[in-house]
Amino acid sequence: MAKQHTTKTATCRRCYATLRSTQSVTRGIGAHCERMERREAAIREAGYKPHQVESARELIEDGAIVPLHGDLFVVVSSDGSEFYETTAHTCGCPAFEAGRRCYHRAAVLLAA
């Protein structure tokens, strides 16, 4: 009689992918998603609002943020008509130039 082996499986609470490592199954989240959650939490603690974090995440998902060199990125405006050179500390967008937090910088922090 053949032995039956069972493997405990689970899905990631964030992306719903199948988790394979024992540590990920125990935590309920994959390593990549856990890093993203930690980065997002740090961004919220830095004062970014939830809608800014969501906009930053959308920029990354849409491929609208491109690394140039070092910590410098080119980010596409929300309407797609302009490009801004952005780092974690500066941005060329009108919001940043007016002294407000912009989600472009949050996207750089997530993507870096």
FITORDREN-373389 format. One record per atom (N, C-alpha, C, CB): x, y, z; residue number from 1; atom name. Coordinates in steps of 0.02 Angstrom, whole numbers, always signed. Glycine has a CB too. Layout:
! residues N
{X:X, Y:Y, Z:Z, nr:NUM, atom:CA}
...
! end
This chain:
! residues 112
{X:+42, Y:-58, Z:+0, nr:1, atom:N}
{X:+0, Y:+0, Z:+0, nr:1, atom:CA}
{X:+45, Y:+62, Z:+0, nr:1, atom:C}
{X:-48, Y:-1, Z:+60, nr:1, atom:CB}
{X:+31, Y:+108, Z:-45, nr:2, atom:N}
{X:+71, Y:+169, Z:-52, nr:2, atom:CA}
{X:+53, Y:+219, Z:+2, nr:2, atom:C}
{X:+61, Y:+201, Z:-122, nr:2, atom:CB}
{X:+104, Y:+254, Z:+25, nr:3, atom:N}
{X:+93, Y:+306, Z:+76, nr:3, atom:CA}
{X:+62, Y:+367, Z:+43, nr:3, atom:C}
{X:+159, Y:+324, Z:+111, nr:3, atom:CB}
{X:+18, Y:+398, Z:+79, nr:4, atom:N}
{X:-11, Y:+460, Z:+54, nr:4, atom:CA}
{X:+25, Y:+518, Z:+87, nr:4, atom:C}
{X:-87, Y:+462, Z:+69, nr:4, atom:CB}
{X:+43, Y:+566, Z:+45, nr:5, atom:N}
{X:+76, Y:+626, Z:+70, nr:5, atom:CA}
{X:+29, Y:+684, Z:+59, nr:5, atom:C}
{X:+145, Y:+637, Z:+36, nr:5, atom:CB}
{X:+22, Y:+724, Z:+109, nr:6, atom:N}
{X:-18, Y:+785, Z:+101, nr:6, atom:CA}
{X:+27, Y:+844, Z:+111, nr:6, atom:C}
{X:-79, Y:+787, Z:+150, nr:6, atom:CB}
{X:+16, Y:+894, Z:+71, nr:7, atom:N}
{X:+54, Y:+955, Z:+76, nr:7, atom:CA}
{X:+7, Y:+1011, Z:+94, nr:7, atom:C}
{X:+92, Y:+970, Z:+9, nr:7, atom:CB}
{X:+24, Y:+1048, Z:+145, nr:8, atom:N}
{X:-18, Y:+1104, Z:+165, nr:8, atom:CA}
{X:-7, Y:+1160, Z:+114, nr:8, atom:C}
{X:-1, Y:+1128, Z:+237, nr:8, atom:CB}
{X:-62, Y:+1183, Z:+85, nr:9, atom:N}
{X:-57, Y:+1238, Z:+37, nr:9, atom:CA}
{X:-102, Y:+1294, Z:+60, nr:9, atom:C}
{X:-75, Y:+1214, Z:-35, nr:9, atom:CB}
{X:-88, Y:+1352, Z:+35, nr:10, atom:N}
{X:-128, Y:+1411, Z:+52, nr:10, atom:CA}
{X:-119, Y:+1461, Z:-4, nr:10, atom:C}
{X:-107, Y:+1442, Z:+121, nr:10, atom:CB}
{X:-160, Y:+1512, Z:-4, nr:11, atom:N}
{X:-152, Y:+1565, Z:-52, nr:11, atom:CA}
{X:-134, Y:+1629, Z:-16, nr:11, atom:C}
{X:-216, Y:+1575, Z:-93, nr:11, atom:CB}
{X:-98, Y:+1671, Z:-51, nr:12, atom:N}
{X:-75, Y:+1735, Z:-24, nr:12, atom:CA}
{X:-136, Y:+1779, Z:-11, nr:12, atom:C}
{X:-25, Y:+1771, Z:-72, nr:12, atom:CB}
{X:-139, Y:+1810, Z:+47, nr:13, atom:N}
{X:-196, Y:+1853, Z:+65, nr:13, atom:CA}
{X:-198, Y:+1917, Z:+23, nr:13, atom:C}
{X:-194, Y:+1870, Z:+139, nr:13, atom:CB}
{X:-142, Y:+1932, Z:-10, nr:14, atom:N}
{X:-139, Y:+1994, Z:-50, nr:14, atom:CA}
{X:-153, Y:+1982, Z:-124, nr:14, atom:C}
{X:-71, Y:+2027, Z:-42, nr:14, atom:CB}
{X:-118, Y:+1933, Z:-154, nr:15, atom:N}
{X:-124, Y:+1922, Z:-227, nr:15, atom:CA}
{X:-158, Y:+1857, Z:-244, nr:15, atom:C}
{X:-55, Y:+1924, Z:-258, nr:15, atom:CB}
{X:-171, Y:+1815, Z:-195, nr:16, atom:N}
{X:-206, Y:+1751, Z:-203, nr:16, atom:CA}
{X:-166, Y:+1699, Z:-241, nr:16, atom:C}
{X:-271, Y:+1763, Z:-239, nr:16, atom:CB}
{X:-101, Y:+1709, Z:-248, nr:17, atom:N}
{X:-59, Y:+1658, Z:-279, nr:17, atom:CA}
{X:-50, Y:+1600, Z:-231, nr:17, atom:C}
{X:+10, Y:+1688, Z:-300, nr:17, atom:CB}
{X:-35, Y:+1542, Z:-257, nr:18, atom:N}
{X:-22, Y:+1484, Z:-215, nr:18, atom:CA}
{X:+44, Y:+1493, Z:-179, nr:18, atom:C}
{X:-22, Y:+1418, Z:-256, nr:18, atom:CB}
{X:+43, Y:+1483, Z:-114, nr:19, atom:N}
{X:+104, Y:+1488, Z:-74, nr:19, atom:CA}
{X:+137, Y:+1420, Z:-70, nr:19, atom:C}
{X:+89, Y:+1516, Z:-3, nr:19, atom:CB}
{X:+203, Y:+1419, Z:-79, nr:20, atom:N}
{X:+239, Y:+1356, Z:-80, nr:20, atom:CA}
{X:+286, Y:+1348, Z:-21, nr:20, atom:C}
{X:+277, Y:+1350, Z:-144, nr:20, atom:CB}
{X:+316, Y:+1401, Z:+3, nr:21, atom:N}
{X:+363, Y:+1394, Z:+57, nr:21, atom:CA}
{X:+326, Y:+1387, Z:+124, nr:21, atom:C}
{X:+412, Y:+1454, Z:+60, nr:21, atom:CB}
{X:+354, Y:+1350, Z:+169, nr:22, atom:N}
{X:+324, Y:+1339, Z:+234, nr:22, atom:CA}
{X:+316, Y:+1405, Z:+271, nr:22, atom:C}
{X:+366, Y:+1291, Z:+276, nr:22, atom:CB}
{X:+366, Y:+1449, Z:+266, nr:23, atom:N}
{X:+361, Y:+1514, Z:+300, nr:23, atom:CA}
{X:+304, Y:+1556, Z:+272, nr:23, atom:C}
{X:+427, Y:+1553, Z:+293, nr:23, atom:CB}
{X:+296, Y:+1557, Z:+206, nr:24, atom:N}
{X:+242, Y:+1596, Z:+175, nr:24, atom:CA}
{X:+174, Y:+1568, Z:+195, nr:24, atom:C}
{X:+250, Y:+1596, Z:+99, nr:24, atom:CB}
{X:+168, Y:+1502, Z:+196, nr:25, atom:N}
{X:+105, Y:+1470, Z:+215, nr:25, atom:CA}
{X:+88, Y:+1489, Z:+287, nr:25, atom:C}
{X:+108, Y:+1393, Z:+206, nr:25, atom:CB}
{X:+138, Y:+1488, Z:+331, nr:26, atom:N}
{X:+127, Y:+1506, Z:+401, nr:26, atom:CA}
{X:+105, Y:+1578, Z:+408, nr:26, atom:C}
{X:+191, Y:+1493, Z:+441, nr:26, atom:CB}
{X:+137, Y:+1624, Z:+370, nr:27, atom:N}
{X:+121, Y:+1695, Z:+374, nr:27, atom:CA}
{X:+56, Y:+1711, Z:+336, nr:27, atom:C}
{X:+178, Y:+1737, Z:+346, nr:27, atom:CB}
{X:+40, Y:+1671, Z:+286, nr:28, atom:N}
{X:-19, Y:+1684, Z:+246, nr:28, atom:CA}
{X:-8, Y:+1735, Z:+190, nr:28, atom:C}
{X:-75, Y:+1708, Z:+290, nr:28, atom:CB}
{X:+56, Y:+1749, Z:+177, nr:29, atom:N}
{X:+73, Y:+1799, Z:+126, nr:29, atom:CA}
{X:+141, Y:+1781, Z:+96, nr:29, atom:C}
{X:+74, Y:+1871, Z:+155, nr:29, atom:CB}
{X:+148, Y:+1791, Z:+31, nr:30, atom:N}
{X:+212, Y:+1777, Z:-2, nr:30, atom:CA}
{X:+264, Y:+1830, Z:+15, nr:30, atom:C}
{X:+202, Y:+1774, Z:-77, nr:30, atom:CB}
{X:+327, Y:+1814, Z:+2, nr:31, atom:N}
{X:+382, Y:+1858, Z:+20, nr:31, atom:CA}
{X:+377, Y:+1925, Z:-17, nr:31, atom:C}
{X:+449, Y:+1824, Z:+3, nr:31, atom:CB}
{X:+362, Y:+1923, Z:-82, nr:32, atom:N}
{X:+357, Y:+1985, Z:-121, nr:32, atom:CA}
{X:+300, Y:+2029, Z:-94, nr:32, atom:C}
{X:+346, Y:+1969, Z:-196, nr:32, atom:CB}
{X:+243, Y:+2000, Z:-83, nr:33, atom:N}
{X:+186, Y:+2038, Z:-59, nr:33, atom:CA}
{X:+199, Y:+2066, Z:+12, nr:33, atom:C}
{X:+122, Y:+1995, Z:-59, nr:33, atom:CB}
{X:+235, Y:+2028, Z:+52, nr:34, atom:N}
{X:+251, Y:+2052, Z:+119, nr:34, atom:CA}
{X:+297, Y:+2113, Z:+116, nr:34, atom:C}
{X:+285, Y:+1996, Z:+161, nr:34, atom:CB}
{X:+346, Y:+2112, Z:+70, nr:35, atom:N}
{X:+389, Y:+2171, Z:+61, nr:35, atom:CA}
{X:+349, Y:+2231, Z:+39, nr:35, atom:C}
{X:+445, Y:+2156, Z:+9, nr:35, atom:CB}
{X:+302, Y:+2220, Z:-8, nr:36, atom:N}
{X:+260, Y:+2275, Z:-32, nr:36, atom:CA}
{X:+217, Y:+2303, Z:+24, nr:36, atom:C}
{X:+215, Y:+2251, Z:-90, nr:36, atom:CB}
{X:+189, Y:+2260, Z:+66, nr:37, atom:N}
{X:+149, Y:+2284, Z:+122, nr:37, atom:CA}
{X:+190, Y:+2325, Z:+171, nr:37, atom:C}
{X:+117, Y:+2225, Z:+159, nr:37, atom:CB}
{X:+252, Y:+2303, Z:+184, nr:38, atom:N}
{X:+296, Y:+2341, Z:+229, nr:38, atom:CA}
{X:+311, Y:+2409, Z:+199, nr:38, atom:C}
{X:+361, Y:+2303, Z:+243, nr:38, atom:CB}
{X:+325, Y:+2412, Z:+134, nr:39, atom:N}
{X:+340, Y:+2476, Z:+101, nr:39, atom:CA}
{X:+279, Y:+2522, Z:+103, nr:39, atom:C}
{X:+362, Y:+2465, Z:+28, nr:39, atom:CB}
{X:+220, Y:+2494, Z:+90, nr:40, atom:N}
{X:+159, Y:+2534, Z:+91, nr:40, atom:CA}
{X:+145, Y:+2561, Z:+161, nr:40, atom:C}
{X:+100, Y:+2493, Z:+66, nr:40, atom:CB}
{X:+157, Y:+2520, Z:+212, nr:41, atom:N}
{X:+147, Y:+2542, Z:+281, nr:41, atom:CA}
{X:+195, Y:+2599, Z:+297, nr:41, atom:C}
{X:+157, Y:+2484, Z:+330, nr:41, atom:CB}
{X:+257, Y:+2593, Z:+274, nr:42, atom:N}
{X:+307, Y:+2647, Z:+286, nr:42, atom:CA}
{X:+286, Y:+2711, Z:+251, nr:42, atom:C}
{X:+377, Y:+2625, Z:+262, nr:42, atom:CB}
{X:+257, Y:+2705, Z:+191, nr:43, atom:N}
{X:+235, Y:+2764, Z:+154, nr:43, atom:CA}
{X:+177, Y:+2797, Z:+190, nr:43, atom:C}
{X:+215, Y:+2744, Z:+82, nr:43, atom:CB}
{X:+129, Y:+2757, Z:+215, nr:44, atom:N}
{X:+73, Y:+2786, Z:+252, nr:44, atom:CA}
{X:+98, Y:+2820, Z:+316, nr:44, atom:C}
{X:+22, Y:+2731, Z:+270, nr:44, atom:CB}
{X:+146, Y:+2790, Z:+350, nr:45, atom:N}
{X:+174, Y:+2820, Z:+411, nr:45, atom:CA}
{X:+210, Y:+2885, Z:+395, nr:45, atom:C}
{X:+222, Y:+2772, Z:+445, nr:45, atom:CB}
{X:+235, Y:+2892, Z:+333, nr:46, atom:N}
{X:+269, Y:+2953, Z:+312, nr:46, atom:CA}
{X:+220, Y:+3009, Z:+296, nr:46, atom:C}
{X:+314, Y:+2940, Z:+252, nr:46, atom:CB}
{X:+155, Y:+2994, Z:+299, nr:47, atom:N}
{X:+105, Y:+3046, Z:+290, nr:47, atom:CA}
{X:+67, Y:+3043, Z:+224, nr:47, atom:C}
{X:+137, Y:+3110, Z:+295, nr:47, atom:CB}
{X:+80, Y:+2993, Z:+183, nr:48, atom:N}
{X:+42, Y:+2987, Z:+121, nr:48, atom:CA}
{X:-27, Y:+2960, Z:+136, nr:48, atom:C}
{X:+79, Y:+2942, Z:+70, nr:48, atom:CB}
{X:-76, Y:+2986, Z:+101, nr:49, atom:N}
{X:-146, Y:+2964, Z:+111, nr:49, atom:CA}
{X:-159, Y:+2900, Z:+72, nr:49, atom:C}
{X:-195, Y:+3020, Z:+89, nr:49, atom:CB}
{X:-210, Y:+2861, Z:+94, nr:50, atom:N}
{X:-224, Y:+2797, Z:+61, nr:50, atom:CA}
{X:-234, Y:+2804, Z:-15, nr:50, atom:C}
{X:-285, Y:+2766, Z:+91, nr:50, atom:CB}
{X:-268, Y:+2857, Z:-38, nr:51, atom:N}
{X:-278, Y:+2864, Z:-110, nr:51, atom:CA}
{X:-212, Y:+2877, Z:-147, nr:51, atom:C}
{X:-328, Y:+2920, Z:-124, nr:51, atom:CB}
{X:-164, Y:+2909, Z:-112, nr:52, atom:N}
{X:-99, Y:+2920, Z:-143, nr:52, atom:CA}
{X:-60, Y:+2855, Z:-149, nr:52, atom:C}
{X:-58, Y:+2971, Z:-102, nr:52, atom:CB}
{X:-66, Y:+2812, Z:-98, nr:53, atom:N}
{X:-33, Y:+2747, Z:-101, nr:53, atom:CA}
{X:-64, Y:+2706, Z:-158, nr:53, atom:C}
{X:-40, Y:+2709, Z:-33, nr:53, atom:CB}
{X:-130, Y:+2708, Z:-165, nr:54, atom:N}
{X:-164, Y:+2672, Z:-219, nr:54, atom:CA}
{X:-142, Y:+2699, Z:-287, nr:54, atom:C}
{X:-240, Y:+2677, Z:-211, nr:54, atom:CB}
{X:-138, Y:+2765, Z:-294, nr:55, atom:N}
{X:-116, Y:+2795, Z:-357, nr:55, atom:CA}
{X:-44, Y:+2775, Z:-373, nr:55, atom:C}
{X:-121, Y:+2872, Z:-355, nr:55, atom:CB}
{X:-2, Y:+2772, Z:-322, nr:56, atom:N}
{X:+68, Y:+2751, Z:-332, nr:56, atom:CA}
{X:+70, Y:+2679, Z:-355, nr:56, atom:C}
{X:+108, Y:+2760, Z:-266, nr:56, atom:CB}
{X:+30, Y:+2637, Z:-325, nr:57, atom:N}
{X:+27, Y:+2566, Z:-344, nr:57, atom:CA}
{X:+4, Y:+2560, Z:-417, nr:57, atom:C}
{X:-20, Y:+2527, Z:-297, nr:57, atom:CB}
{X:-46, Y:+2600, Z:-437, nr:58, atom:N}
{X:-70, Y:+2598, Z:-505, nr:58, atom:CA}
{X:-17, Y:+2620, Z:-555, nr:58, atom:C}
{X:-132, Y:+2642, Z:-512, nr:58, atom:CB}
{X:+23, Y:+2671, Z:-537, nr:59, atom:N}
{X:+78, Y:+2692, Z:-581, nr:59, atom:CA}
{X:+125, Y:+2634, Z:-595, nr:59, atom:C}
{X:+117, Y:+2751, Z:-548, nr:59, atom:CB}
{X:+141, Y:+2597, Z:-543, nr:60, atom:N}
{X:+188, Y:+2541, Z:-551, nr:60, atom:CA}
{X:+156, Y:+2487, Z:-594, nr:60, atom:C}
{X:+208, Y:+2513, Z:-482, nr:60, atom:CB}
{X:+93, Y:+2470, Z:-579, nr:61, atom:N}
{X:+59, Y:+2417, Z:-616, nr:61, atom:CA}
{X:+51, Y:+2435, Z:-690, nr:61, atom:C}
{X:-10, Y:+2404, Z:-586, nr:61, atom:CB}
{X:+41, Y:+2500, Z:-704, nr:62, atom:N}
{X:+32, Y:+2522, Z:-774, nr:62, atom:CA}
{X:+98, Y:+2532, Z:-810, nr:62, atom:C}
{X:-7, Y:+2587, Z:-775, nr:62, atom:CB}
{X:+154, Y:+2524, Z:-776, nr:63, atom:N}
{X:+220, Y:+2534, Z:-807, nr:63, atom:CA}
{X:+233, Y:+2607, Z:-821, nr:63, atom:C}
{X:+225, Y:+2495, Z:-870, nr:63, atom:CB}
{X:+202, Y:+2652, Z:-782, nr:64, atom:N}
{X:+209, Y:+2724, Z:-793, nr:64, atom:CA}
{X:+264, Y:+2755, Z:-752, nr:64, atom:C}
{X:+144, Y:+2759, Z:-777, nr:64, atom:CB}
{X:+308, Y:+2713, Z:-726, nr:65, atom:N}
{X:+367, Y:+2736, Z:-689, nr:65, atom:CA}
{X:+427, Y:+2697, Z:-714, nr:65, atom:C}
{X:+358, Y:+2728, Z:-610, nr:65, atom:CB}
{X:+478, Y:+2733, Z:-737, nr:66, atom:N}
{X:+535, Y:+2701, Z:-769, nr:66, atom:CA}
{X:+599, Y:+2724, Z:-735, nr:66, atom:C}
{X:+538, Y:+2717, Z:-845, nr:66, atom:CB}
{X:+640, Y:+2678, Z:-711, nr:67, atom:N}
{X:+703, Y:+2698, Z:-679, nr:67, atom:CA}
{X:+753, Y:+2724, Z:-732, nr:67, atom:C}
{X:+735, Y:+2639, Z:-641, nr:67, atom:CB}
{X:+787, Y:+2779, Z:-716, nr:68, atom:N}
{X:+839, Y:+2805, Z:-761, nr:68, atom:CA}
{X:+907, Y:+2783, Z:-736, nr:68, atom:C}
{X:+835, Y:+2883, Z:-765, nr:68, atom:CB}
{X:+926, Y:+2807, Z:-678, nr:69, atom:N}
{X:+989, Y:+2786, Z:-647, nr:69, atom:CA}
{X:+986, Y:+2804, Z:-573, nr:69, atom:C}
{X:+1051, Y:+2819, Z:-682, nr:69, atom:CB}
{X:+1019, Y:+2763, Z:-533, nr:70, atom:N}
{X:+1018, Y:+2775, Z:-461, nr:70, atom:CA}
{X:+947, Y:+2778, Z:-435, nr:70, atom:C}
{X:+1054, Y:+2841, Z:-445, nr:70, atom:CB}
{X:+931, Y:+2832, Z:-400, nr:71, atom:N}
{X:+863, Y:+2838, Z:-374, nr:71, atom:CA}
{X:+820, Y:+2886, Z:-415, nr:71, atom:C}
{X:+866, Y:+2863, Z:-302, nr:71, atom:CB}
{X:+840, Y:+2900, Z:-477, nr:72, atom:N}
{X:+803, Y:+2944, Z:-521, nr:72, atom:CA}
{X:+756, Y:+2904, Z:-567, nr:72, atom:C}
{X:+851, Y:+2988, Z:-563, nr:72, atom:CB}
{X:+693, Y:+2924, Z:-568, nr:73, atom:N}
{X:+642, Y:+2891, Z:-609, nr:73, atom:CA}
{X:+607, Y:+2942, Z:-652, nr:73, atom:C}
{X:+591, Y:+2853, Z:-564, nr:73, atom:CB}
{X:+579, Y:+2919, Z:-708, nr:74, atom:N}
{X:+534, Y:+2960, Z:-748, nr:74, atom:CA}
{X:+465, Y:+2933, Z:-736, nr:74, atom:C}
{X:+553, Y:+2959, Z:-825, nr:74, atom:CB}
{X:+419, Y:+2978, Z:-718, nr:75, atom:N}
{X:+350, Y:+2959, Z:-701, nr:75, atom:CA}
{X:+303, Y:+2995, Z:-748, nr:75, atom:C}
{X:+334, Y:+2975, Z:-627, nr:75, atom:CB}
{X:+253, Y:+2959, Z:-772, nr:76, atom:N}
{X:+203, Y:+2988, Z:-817, nr:76, atom:CA}
{X:+148, Y:+3021, Z:-775, nr:76, atom:C}
{X:+172, Y:+2934, Z:-864, nr:76, atom:CB}
{X:+124, Y:+3080, Z:-798, nr:77, atom:N}
{X:+70, Y:+3114, Z:-763, nr:77, atom:CA}
{X:+6, Y:+3073, Z:-767, nr:77, atom:C}
{X:+58, Y:+3184, Z:-794, nr:77, atom:CB}
{X:-42, Y:+3090, Z:-725, nr:78, atom:N}
{X:-104, Y:+3051, Z:-721, nr:78, atom:CA}
{X:-143, Y:+3051, Z:-787, nr:78, atom:C}
{X:-148, Y:+3078, Z:-666, nr:78, atom:CB}
{X:-138, Y:+3105, Z:-826, nr:79, atom:N}
{X:-174, Y:+3105, Z:-891, nr:79, atom:CA}
{X:-130, Y:+3082, Z:-949, nr:79, atom:C}
{X:-200, Y:+3175, Z:-905, nr:79, atom:CB}
{X:-67, Y:+3065, Z:-934, nr:80, atom:N}
{X:-22, Y:+3039, Z:-984, nr:80, atom:CA}
{X:+9, Y:+3091, Z:-1030, nr:80, atom:C}
{X:-58, Y:+2990, Z:-1025, nr:80, atom:CB}
{X:-1, Y:+3154, Z:-1016, nr:81, atom:N}
{X:+23, Y:+3206, Z:-1061, nr:81, atom:CA}
{X:+92, Y:+3233, Z:-1043, nr:81, atom:C}
{X:-26, Y:+3263, Z:-1062, nr:81, atom:CB}
{X:+115, Y:+3220, Z:-982, nr:82, atom:N}
{X:+180, Y:+3247, Z:-961, nr:82, atom:CA}
{X:+221, Y:+3193, Z:-926, nr:82, atom:C}
{X:+171, Y:+3307, Z:-915, nr:82, atom:CB}
{X:+286, Y:+3207, Z:-921, nr:83, atom:N}
{X:+333, Y:+3163, Z:-886, nr:83, atom:CA}
{X:+368, Y:+3205, Z:-833, nr:83, atom:C}
{X:+383, Y:+3129, Z:-934, nr:83, atom:CB}
{X:+380, Y:+3175, Z:-775, nr:84, atom:N}
{X:+414, Y:+3209, Z:-721, nr:84, atom:CA}
{X:+474, Y:+3169, Z:-698, nr:84, atom:C}
{X:+366, Y:+3222, Z:-661, nr:84, atom:CB}
{X:+530, Y:+3202, Z:-689, nr:85, atom:N}
{X:+588, Y:+3170, Z:-658, nr:85, atom:CA}
{X:+575, Y:+3170, Z:-583, nr:85, atom:C}
{X:+656, Y:+3206, Z:-676, nr:85, atom:CB}
{X:+580, Y:+3111, Z:-553, nr:86, atom:N}
{X:+560, Y:+3103, Z:-484, nr:86, atom:CA}
{X:+610, Y:+3061, Z:-446, nr:86, atom:C}
{X:+490, Y:+3072, Z:-479, nr:86, atom:CB}
{X:+624, Y:+3081, Z:-384, nr:87, atom:N}
{X:+662, Y:+3041, Z:-337, nr:87, atom:CA}
{X:+619, Y:+3032, Z:-275, nr:87, atom:C}
{X:+733, Y:+3074, Z:-320, nr:87, atom:CB}
{X:+645, Y:+2999, Z:-225, nr:88, atom:N}
{X:+608, Y:+2992, Z:-162, nr:88, atom:CA}
{X:+599, Y:+3059, Z:-127, nr:88, atom:C}
{X:+643, Y:+2943, Z:-116, nr:88, atom:CB}
{X:+640, Y:+3109, Z:-145, nr:89, atom:N}
{X:+639, Y:+3173, Z:-110, nr:89, atom:CA}
{X:+616, Y:+3232, Z:-152, nr:89, atom:C}
{X:+707, Y:+3188, Z:-84, nr:89, atom:CB}
{X:+615, Y:+3225, Z:-218, nr:90, atom:N}
{X:+596, Y:+3280, Z:-261, nr:90, atom:CA}
{X:+553, Y:+3255, Z:-319, nr:90, atom:C}
{X:+658, Y:+3317, Z:-288, nr:90, atom:CB}
{X:+515, Y:+3301, Z:-348, nr:91, atom:N}
{X:+474, Y:+3284, Z:-406, nr:91, atom:CA}
{X:+463, Y:+3348, Z:-447, nr:91, atom:C}
{X:+405, Y:+3253, Z:-385, nr:91, atom:CB}
{X:+457, Y:+3341, Z:-511, nr:92, atom:N}
{X:+446, Y:+3399, Z:-555, nr:92, atom:CA}
{X:+372, Y:+3414, Z:-567, nr:92, atom:C}
{X:+480, Y:+3387, Z:-620, nr:92, atom:CB}
{X:+327, Y:+3381, Z:-531, nr:93, atom:N}
{X:+255, Y:+3391, Z:-543, nr:93, atom:CA}
{X:+231, Y:+3455, Z:-509, nr:93, atom:C}
{X:+214, Y:+3330, Z:-518, nr:93, atom:CB}
{X:+175, Y:+3482, Z:-533, nr:94, atom:N}
{X:+148, Y:+3543, Z:-503, nr:94, atom:CA}
{X:+130, Y:+3537, Z:-429, nr:94, atom:C}
{X:+86, Y:+3564, Z:-541, nr:94, atom:CB}
{X:+106, Y:+3478, Z:-408, nr:95, atom:N}
{X:+88, Y:+3469, Z:-337, nr:95, atom:CA}
{X:+150, Y:+3477, Z:-292, nr:95, atom:C}
{X:+57, Y:+3400, Z:-326, nr:95, atom:CB}
{X:+205, Y:+3445, Z:-311, nr:96, atom:N}
{X:+265, Y:+3450, Z:-270, nr:96, atom:CA}
{X:+292, Y:+3521, Z:-271, nr:96, atom:C}
{X:+319, Y:+3401, Z:-294, nr:96, atom:CB}
{X:+291, Y:+3552, Z:-330, nr:97, atom:N}
{X:+316, Y:+3621, Z:-335, nr:97, atom:CA}
{X:+274, Y:+3670, Z:-295, nr:97, atom:C}
{X:+318, Y:+3642, Z:-409, nr:97, atom:CB}
{X:+210, Y:+3652, Z:-282, nr:98, atom:N}
{X:+167, Y:+3693, Z:-240, nr:98, atom:CA}
{X:+174, Y:+3676, Z:-166, nr:98, atom:C}
{X:+94, Y:+3686, Z:-262, nr:98, atom:CB}
{X:+219, Y:+3630, Z:-150, nr:99, atom:N}
{X:+233, Y:+3614, Z:-80, nr:99, atom:CA}
{X:+191, Y:+3557, Z:-52, nr:99, atom:C}
{X:+223, Y:+3674, Z:-38, nr:99, atom:CB}
{X:+157, Y:+3519, Z:-95, nr:100, atom:N}
{X:+115, Y:+3463, Z:-71, nr:100, atom:CA}
{X:+150, Y:+3397, Z:-84, nr:100, atom:C}
{X:+46, Y:+3464, Z:-106, nr:100, atom:CB}
{X:+127, Y:+3346, Z:-48, nr:101, atom:N}
{X:+153, Y:+3278, Z:-60, nr:101, atom:CA}
{X:+123, Y:+3253, Z:-125, nr:101, atom:C}
{X:+135, Y:+3229, Z:+1, nr:101, atom:CB}
{X:+163, Y:+3222, Z:-167, nr:102, atom:N}
{X:+137, Y:+3194, Z:-229, nr:102, atom:CA}
{X:+145, Y:+3118, Z:-227, nr:102, atom:C}
{X:+173, Y:+3225, Z:-290, nr:102, atom:CB}
{X:+99, Y:+3085, Z:-260, nr:103, atom:N}
{X:+100, Y:+3012, Z:-261, nr:103, atom:CA}
{X:+156, Y:+2985, Z:-305, nr:103, atom:C}
{X:+33, Y:+2985, Z:-285, nr:103, atom:CB}
{X:+186, Y:+3028, Z:-347, nr:104, atom:N}
{X:+243, Y:+3007, Z:-388, nr:104, atom:CA}
{X:+301, Y:+2986, Z:-343, nr:104, atom:C}
{X:+265, Y:+3064, Z:-436, nr:104, atom:CB}
{X:+313, Y:+3025, Z:-290, nr:105, atom:N}
{X:+367, Y:+3008, Z:-243, nr:105, atom:CA}
{X:+352, Y:+2944, Z:-206, nr:105, atom:C}
{X:+379, Y:+3066, Z:-193, nr:105, atom:CB}
{X:+287, Y:+2934, Z:-189, nr:106, atom:N}
{X:+268, Y:+2872, Z:-156, nr:106, atom:CA}
{X:+280, Y:+2812, Z:-202, nr:106, atom:C}
{X:+193, Y:+2874, Z:-135, nr:106, atom:CB}
{X:+268, Y:+2821, Z:-267, nr:107, atom:N}
{X:+281, Y:+2768, Z:-316, nr:107, atom:CA}
{X:+355, Y:+2751, Z:-319, nr:107, atom:C}
{X:+256, Y:+2788, Z:-386, nr:107, atom:CB}
{X:+397, Y:+2802, Z:-315, nr:108, atom:N}
{X:+469, Y:+2790, Z:-315, nr:108, atom:CA}
{X:+489, Y:+2750, Z:-254, nr:108, atom:C}
{X:+509, Y:+2857, Z:-317, nr:108, atom:CB}
{X:+461, Y:+2767, Z:-196, nr:109, atom:N}
{X:+476, Y:+2729, Z:-135, nr:109, atom:CA}
{X:+453, Y:+2657, Z:-141, nr:109, atom:C}
{X:+443, Y:+2762, Z:-74, nr:109, atom:CB}
{X:+396, Y:+2645, Z:-173, nr:110, atom:N}
{X:+373, Y:+2576, Z:-182, nr:110, atom:CA}
{X:+416, Y:+2538, Z:-232, nr:110, atom:C}
{X:+301, Y:+2577, Z:-205, nr:110, atom:CB}
{X:+436, Y:+2572, Z:-285, nr:111, atom:N}
{X:+473, Y:+2539, Z:-340, nr:111, atom:CA}
{X:+546, Y:+2529, Z:-325, nr:111, atom:C}
{X:+465, Y:+2578, Z:-404, nr:111, atom:CB}
{X:+574, Y:+2571, Z:-282, nr:112, atom:N}
{X:+647, Y:+2571, Z:-270, nr:112, atom:CA}
{X:+669, Y:+2506, Z:-238, nr:112, atom:C}
{X:+667, Y:+2629, Z:-226, nr:112, atom:CB}
! end
